[in-house]
Amino acid sequence: MKNMISSDLLKGSLKTIVLKLLRDEGPMHGYAITRRVEELTEGKIRLSYGALYPVLHKLESENVLVTTSENFNNRIRIYYSLTPEGHSLVAEKVRELKEFIESLHWITDIKPGLSHA
């Protein structure tokens, strides 16, 4: 069985993941977002709806996302897409996350008695 990324580690990155995915793949509904993240990470990241939908709703309330609905097999599907503000936020959030990952790399790769100065 593959190791999964813990939800605690994922929590701070979820907004960036959603923004980047919507920028790269266009409008998506919640289920498609969860499936695509799982596919891209080879099952290491599995988004629960309990984690995803609050982030989607928060981004929508911040005018970063807009929704459209479509009837699919007698069910309403809500599609999320970026607003112009959302598009401009993606690069900033990705850069911020990359800096954070780089900082974590420095911390986790420290050898006893060595300095990275």
WOPEFEN-V940892 format. One record per residue. PSI is psi as a letter, one per 30 degrees, with the letter a starting at -180 (none if undefined). OMEGA is omega in whole degrees, -180 to 180 (* if undefined). BURIAL is + if it has 16 or more other C-alpha atoms within 10 Angstrom, else -. Layout:
psi = {PSI:PSI}
omega = {OMEGA:OMEGA}
burial = {BURIAL:BURIAL}
This chain:
psi = {k:k:k:k:k:l:f:e:e:e:e:f:f:e:e:e:e:e:e:e:e:e:e:e:f:a:k:l:l:e:e:e:e:e:e:e:e:e:e:f:g:h:f:f:j:j:k:l:e:f:e:e:e:e:e:e:e:e:e:e:f:g:h:f:l:l:l:l:l:k:k:j:h:g:k:k:k:k:k:k:l:k:l:e:e:e:e:f:f:e:e:e:e:e:e:e:e:e:e:e:e:e:e:e:e:e:e:f:g:k:k:k:f:k:k:g:none}
omega = {-179:174:177:176:-178:-179:177:179:-176:-171:-177:-177:-171:180:-180:179:-179:-179:-178:-180:180:177:-175:-172:-180:-176:-180:172:-173:-179:180:178:-179:-180:-177:178:179:179:-178:-177:-179:176:-178:176:176:-179:173:177:178:176:-174:-172:174:178:178:-179:178:179:178:180:178:-179:177:178:169:180:169:180:-178:176:-179:-178:-180:175:178:175:178:177:179:176:-177:169:174:177:178:178:-179:-179:-174:-177:180:-179:178:178:179:180:178:178:179:179:178:178:177:178:179:-178:-176:-177:-178:175:-180:175:-179:178:177:-177:*}
burial = {-:-:-:-:-:-:-:-:-:-:-:-:-:+:+:+:+:+:+:+:+:+:+:-:-:-:+:+:+:+:-:-:+:+:-:+:+:-:-:-:-:-:+:+:+:+:+:-:-:-:-:+:-:-:+:+:+:-:+:+:-:-:-:+:+:+:+:-:-:-:-:-:-:-:-:-:+:+:+:+:+:+:+:-:-:+:+:-:+:+:-:-:+:+:-:-:+:-:-:-:-:-:-:-:-:-:-:-:-:-:-:-:-:-:-:-:-}
